[in-house]
Amino acid sequence: MAQVEFCFTCWPGGPVVPPPCLRCGSRSLYYTSGLCERCHPAAIPPPDSCRNCLAWGATRTHGWLCLGCKTWCRKYAQPAAVCRSCGHLSVLDPDQICRLCRKQTSQTPATHRPTDFDQIRRSGQQLFLADLFSSRCRGASIPTPARRRTPVVPQPPRPFTFTQLALLEATRSLKPRGSKGLAQRADPQLAAWVEQFTRKRAAQHGWSPDTTWRVRTGVNILLGFETIPGTAIAATDVDILAELRLPVALVTTVLKDAGLLHDDRIPAVIAWTEQQITHLPPAMTIEIRTWQRIMREGRTTRPRRRPRSDITIRIYLNRALPALTQWAAQGKTSLREISHDDVQAALPPTGTPRALTGRALRSLFDVLKTSRLIFTNPIRQIPTGYVDSNIPMPLSVHHIQNGLTSPDTATALLTALLAFHGLTARQVERLQLTDFDHRHLTLDDRRVLLADPVLDRLSAYLDHRHYWWPTTQNPHLFIHFRNAHTTAPVGNRWINMRLGPHLTPRKLRDDRLLSEAHAGGDTKHLMELFGLTPGVAQRYTATLKYPDLATPHPGTHPTPPPQATPRGQHLPDAPHAGEAPMADEDSQRHHNSAVPDTSPEERKRLLAAESCNGPDCQVILRAAVSRLPTARYCSARCRQAAHRFRQRHRPRTTPPTAASPDHSAMP
């Protein structure tokens, strides 16, 4: 309607209903010349719903189609039809399903069953905004402006002496946003600087292109969060990348290499301790926190103290908690109020529980006393005893066979190394590829000849290792999907999970050492073969008194031996392996000239109390001879014990007669 000065809304006597659009027939958004805003070429229509998938945000630029539907219509170039699932008129795929129903299936958990579109239709259709679905490969590289031809110059972060505090603490969520826009928000110069550390670590540890891309994307997302480029990123903020399934540990390592990480994570042992002591009085809680801090960090001033491991702190606190809870229930508000009688009442009566609880309480009160937080040490003069030693037991043959024949190559190799060569769990964790040389294995200062079953399982595991991680730079023998991109060894938990519920490294090692002791029964042989100390070797040779330990029935455990003797004592009449007979005449003369007045029981008591039970020292002390040129004492303590023994029982100067008793057969 040309030459009309009023619109239909402002028409005199109106408003007047505008006529329908001459092109599309719409009765809304009338523009001019008989056309609506969607059809007039000079109009700028607002966004509207996609005419194919109903996503809001489509524009006239692509014919009122979103970018996904534009590709969909080009791929399935066919007339619009009715969807067999929702009944919507749109372009369908070969299965007669529209794009809206296909996108709806991506919101449901993935299963191995065929997609049930009827179930999706009954639960309703969730519409979405147009052009928000991006592919994984977009935005991964360092963002560079399209018109910028000069390369981005990496610039190190500027040092800041301040920290921008947040006005309101809000929880971030990356699931509805994707990674494209967040990765492009990073500062280009700073992103190029961190990229150098990403490529360096990727080359050192053999990362795959996909792993490198994921680390780069995660780093750029975190750099995009910074309001001031160059400030340190909190380690707790890196955990949000787990929502996008990005490697949190590797991103943390790269940021630490670049000097952009502020580690504000609370150690697990501290968080665990806070949970355990919530029911204790405030003063007692402060004292326990002080003890824990000194145990973890140590002390460089007098009295000095070395730091302890987190496992030691957990064990000590677990043992001390029952006593602390008992004192808190009695109305004690601080450990300063604990007396000698309170400790006596809280300790278990006897045995290993008393020894372990006393050890934990002794550590707690010693630290607090040296820190001047308590006045006296109430456990100072209370004997708590020692932990009862146990006798090693053999394993079931059936369980060992299952481990050796396991289809898992890692389990089979672990069982073989532990069962054939008696390695410790720490030695298995630290094994490296360079420790193996053809048929030999180098352990510390020992060179072990590998058995044929071990070599077969080693070859199978190396093939498995190369197949799954061909580019890994981890030097350790055993790796898994978590440490394949690093140089860290496996943990004790991974080894126990591989061995299963019936086998542990300690049990397999005890079974191997027990078998070797019953096969040879020589302490020195065990020391040289497995690198044991004399005391540890004699723990296994002392079981020769029980021959049933050497022949367990398959699938069953042998009859348990009598109760173990306390620490520092020998089994009665147990043979001492490794005792070499004194063949020289001088030794035999001194041996026959020993005092016959000392009873065997008295001699055993003196030997058990004054020696370390080493094989060489036992030979010298039993014969009661002066120091021989070939005799070797294991320590100054045993040399002094031999001197005291000779002073108490001086040998006779008269030569032995025919009636003199022969002590050469003394056990």
Secondary structure as GFF3:
##gff-version 3
##sequence-region A 1 667
A	DSSP	beta_strand	30	32	.	.	.	ID=ss1
A	DSSP	beta_strand	35	36	.	.	.	ID=ss2
A	DSSP	beta_strand	48	49	.	.	.	ID=ss3
A	DSSP	beta_strand	56	58	.	.	.	ID=ss4
A	DSSP	three_ten_helix	60	62	.	.	.	ID=ss5
A	DSSP	alpha_helix	67	75	.	.	.	ID=ss6
A	DSSP	beta_strand	81	82	.	.	.	ID=ss7
A	DSSP	beta_strand	89	90	.	.	.	ID=ss8
A	DSSP	alpha_helix	99	105	.	.	.	ID=ss9
A	DSSP	alpha_helix	117	122	.	.	.	ID=ss10
A	DSSP	alpha_helix	180	184	.	.	.	ID=ss11
A	DSSP	alpha_helix	188	205	.	.	.	ID=ss12
A	DSSP	alpha_helix	209	224	.	.	.	ID=ss13
A	DSSP	beta_strand	233	234	.	.	.	ID=ss14
A	DSSP	alpha_helix	235	238	.	.	.	ID=ss15
A	DSSP	three_ten_helix	239	244	.	.	.	ID=ss16
A	DSSP	alpha_helix	248	257	.	.	.	ID=ss17
A	DSSP	beta_strand	261	262	.	.	.	ID=ss18
A	DSSP	alpha_helix	268	276	.	.	.	ID=ss19
A	DSSP	alpha_helix	282	297	.	.	.	ID=ss20
A	DSSP	alpha_helix	310	329	.	.	.	ID=ss21
A	DSSP	three_ten_helix	335	337	.	.	.	ID=ss22
A	DSSP	alpha_helix	340	346	.	.	.	ID=ss23
A	DSSP	alpha_helix	351	370	.	.	.	ID=ss24
A	DSSP	alpha_helix	397	404	.	.	.	ID=ss25
A	DSSP	alpha_helix	409	421	.	.	.	ID=ss26
A	DSSP	alpha_helix	425	429	.	.	.	ID=ss27
A	DSSP	three_ten_helix	433	435	.	.	.	ID=ss28
A	DSSP	beta_strand	436	437	.	.	.	ID=ss29
A	DSSP	beta_strand	440	443	.	.	.	ID=ss30
A	DSSP	beta_strand	446	449	.	.	.	ID=ss31
A	DSSP	alpha_helix	452	468	.	.	.	ID=ss32
A	DSSP	alpha_helix	492	499	.	.	.	ID=ss33
A	DSSP	alpha_helix	505	520	.	.	.	ID=ss34
A	DSSP	alpha_helix	523	530	.	.	.	ID=ss35
A	DSSP	alpha_helix	534	541	.	.	.	ID=ss36
A	DSSP	three_ten_helix	542	545	.	.	.	ID=ss37
A	DSSP	three_ten_helix	547	549	.	.	.	ID=ss38
A	DSSP	alpha_helix	585	592	.	.	.	ID=ss39
A	DSSP	alpha_helix	600	610	.	.	.	ID=ss40
A	DSSP	alpha_helix	615	623	.	.	.	ID=ss41
A	DSSP	alpha_helix	636	648	.	.	.	ID=ss42
###
